[in-house]
Amino acid sequence: MSVLVTGAAGFIGFHTSLRLLARGDKVVGVDNLNPYYDPALKQARLAQLQAHPGFSFHQADIGDRAAMAAIADAHPEITGYINLAAQAGVRHSLKAPHDYSHSNVEGHLVMLELARANANCRNFVYASSSSVYGANTKLPFAVEDRVDQPISLYAATKRAGELMSHCYSHLYRIPTSGLRFFTVYGPWGRPDMAAYLFAKAILEGKPITIFNNGDMRRDFTYIDDIVSGVVGTLDHPAADDGVTPPAKIYNIGNTRSEKLMDFVGLVEQCLGRKAEYQFAPMQAGDVKETYADISAIQRDCGFAPTTPISEGVPKFIAWFKQYHGV
Ligand SMILES: NC(=O)c1ccc[n+]([C@@H]2O[C@H](COP(=O)([O-])OP(=O)(O)OC[C@H]3O[C@@H](n4cnc5c(N)ncnc54)[C@H](O)[C@@H]3O)[C@@H](O)[C@H]2O)c1
């Protein structure tokens, strides 16, 4: 199978591309390598992908219709789409809202149009986010829960992506699967996320900022489990009975809500150093707790996460030390 993976130089796109290549699929990677975080990390991921003969890469913006149409023309063999390119990050969406509408709304629409123009499209998989649940207090978060009260622009754009996808599944019978990822961590992870921020600050002897006085819980999900969910979903497109649109939405989480301070404790343990805590109030747009009900993806795609944080955090820290030469 030949798969167009957007955000291929990003954290999840890189690991997903590696898994597809390892099983013999061809990957056409797209990424604009933007400087939201250090592009050197994106280049380092890309260098590994480029060592595979089945990988080809285009530096392009998914919001650029002409550029994306040219890539589609150059690769008529594509039958699968995994749209992971996005402006990520809840907190940054308060500062740069237009980056979110460009990549997550306009860019997502450009990708749906590519799939619509491809008569051989077998499945269109895309990243949504657990943030669409807003301030939902019913736990665990289930795909049937209300998601029309976002509390960050990031969440609103991710929900927009889900709604547009549903519409394309209805109008053009394109199978679409939206994946609501829950706090992903692991080797090659994002420098703006907790695991990386904590490890970096602790090693530099700087205090770590703990929001809401540490009274937070997250469903931390290890990257290899996320990739199993993404690839499993790609392999199980929604069936079309001619009535219901072939549109699916799934949670992908570890289905364990962990105390933030337990996660911090594991990072400290792996680094062999105690952190200095700087407590701060809850951030605007942030939620206190996340916890995924994964029964839908378990049922449809056989998804089963296998990595507790006690195994995943040491793997992340081992990579972090090696990458930074610590
Ligand atoms: N990591 C998580 O915990 C998490 C949680 C929920 C949802 N997500 C979603 O999963 C997807 C992947 O996230 P990630 O953690 O790998 O983030 P990431 O930032 O590492 O990867 C995204 C990649 O997309 C690229 N990109 C951004 N805008 C683009 C554009 N307009 N055109 C082309 N490339 C563009 C970036 O350069 C980056 O390499 C995103 O859609 C994100 O919103 C991630």
The ligand as an SDF file (V2000), in Angstrom:
LIG
                    3D

 44 48  0  0  0  0  0  0  0  0999 V2000
    1.3990   14.5570   20.6690 N   0  0  0  0  0  0  0  0  0  0  0  0
    0.2210   14.5680   21.2920 C   0  0  0  0  0  0  0  0  0  0  0  0
    0.1270   14.3340   22.5130 O   0  0  0  0  0  0  0  0  0  0  0  0
   -1.0470   14.8480   20.5160 C   0  0  0  0  0  0  0  0  0  0  0  0
   -2.2620   14.8160   21.2260 C   0  0  0  0  0  0  0  0  0  0  0  0
   -3.4380   15.0700   20.5370 C   0  0  0  0  0  0  0  0  0  0  0  0
   -3.4120   15.3160   19.1750 C   0  0  0  0  0  0  0  0  0  0  0  0
   -2.2110   15.3560   18.5020 N   0  0  0  0  0  0  0  0  0  0  0  0
   -2.2540   15.6160   17.0680 C   0  0  0  0  0  0  0  0  0  0  0  0
   -1.4680   14.6270   16.4190 O   0  0  0  0  0  0  0  0  0  0  0  0
   -0.8500   15.1770   15.2520 C   0  0  0  0  0  0  0  0  0  0  0  0
    0.6350   14.9740   15.2990 C   0  0  0  0  0  0  0  0  0  0  0  0
    1.1330   15.6060   16.4730 O   0  0  0  0  0  0  0  0  0  0  0  0
    2.6540   15.5490   16.9010 P   0  0  0  0  0  0  0  0  0  0  0  0
    2.6940   15.4250   18.3710 O   0  0  0  0  0  0  0  0  0  0  0  0
    3.3820   14.5680   16.0580 O   0  0  0  0  0  0  0  0  0  0  0  0
    3.0820   17.0540   16.5390 O   0  0  0  0  0  0  0  0  0  0  0  0
    4.3450   17.5980   15.7450 P   0  0  0  0  0  0  0  0  0  0  0  0
    4.2650   19.0910   15.8360 O   0  0  0  0  0  0  0  0  0  0  0  0
    5.5930   16.9380   16.2020 O   0  0  0  0  0  0  0  0  0  0  0  0
    4.0570   17.1400   14.2530 O   0  0  0  0  0  0  0  0  0  0  0  0
    3.2920   17.8790   13.3410 C   0  0  0  0  0  0  0  0  0  0  0  0
    4.1420   18.0770   12.0930 C   0  0  0  0  0  0  0  0  0  0  0  0
    3.3300   18.7370   11.1270 O   0  0  0  0  0  0  0  0  0  0  0  0
    4.1030   19.7280   10.4890 C   0  0  0  0  0  0  0  0  0  0  0  0
    3.1650   20.7610   10.0380 N   0  0  0  0  0  0  0  0  0  0  0  0
    2.4660   21.6410   10.7920 C   0  0  0  0  0  0  0  0  0  0  0  0
    1.6900   22.4180   10.0220 N   0  0  0  0  0  0  0  0  0  0  0  0
    1.9050   22.0150    8.7420 C   0  0  0  0  0  0  0  0  0  0  0  0
    1.4100   22.4140    7.4840 C   0  0  0  0  0  0  0  0  0  0  0  0
    0.5240   23.4190    7.3790 N   0  0  0  0  0  0  0  0  0  0  0  0
    1.8460   21.7800    6.3800 N   0  0  0  0  0  0  0  0  0  0  0  0
    2.7380   20.7820    6.4590 C   0  0  0  0  0  0  0  0  0  0  0  0
    3.2680   20.3550    7.6200 N   0  0  0  0  0  0  0  0  0  0  0  0
    2.8440   20.9580    8.7510 C   0  0  0  0  0  0  0  0  0  0  0  0
    5.0870   20.2220   11.5240 C   0  0  0  0  0  0  0  0  0  0  0  0
    6.2670   20.7560   10.9220 O   0  0  0  0  0  0  0  0  0  0  0  0
    5.3710   18.9710   12.3260 C   0  0  0  0  0  0  0  0  0  0  0  0
    6.5420   18.3150   11.8770 O   0  0  0  0  0  0  0  0  0  0  0  0
   -1.2910   16.6480   15.2200 C   0  0  0  0  0  0  0  0  0  0  0  0
   -2.4210   16.7460   14.3760 O   0  0  0  0  0  0  0  0  0  0  0  0
   -1.6670   16.9390   16.6470 C   0  0  0  0  0  0  0  0  0  0  0  0
   -2.6000   17.9990   16.7120 O   0  0  0  0  0  0  0  0  0  0  0  0
   -1.0370   15.1180   19.1560 C   0  0  0  0  0  0  0  0  0  0  0  0
  1  2  1  0
  2  3  2  0
  2  4  1  0
  4  5  1  0
  4 44  2  0
  5  6  2  0
  6  7  1  0
  7  8  2  0
  8  9  1  0
  8 44  1  0
  9 10  1  0
  9 42  1  0
 10 11  1  0
 11 12  1  0
 11 40  1  0
 12 13  1  0
 13 14  1  0
 14 15  2  0
 14 16  1  0
 14 17  1  0
 17 18  1  0
 18 19  2  0
 18 20  1  0
 18 21  1  0
 21 22  1  0
 22 23  1  0
 23 24  1  0
 23 38  1  0
 24 25  1  0
 25 26  1  0
 25 36  1  0
 26 27  1  0
 26 35  1  0
 27 28  2  0
 28 29  1  0
 29 30  1  0
 29 35  2  0
 30 31  1  0
 30 32  2  0
 32 33  1  0
 33 34  2  0
 34 35  1  0
 36 37  1  0
 36 38  1  0
 38 39  1  0
 40 41  1  0
 40 42  1  0
 42 43  1  0
M  CHG  2   8   1  16  -1
M  END
$$$$
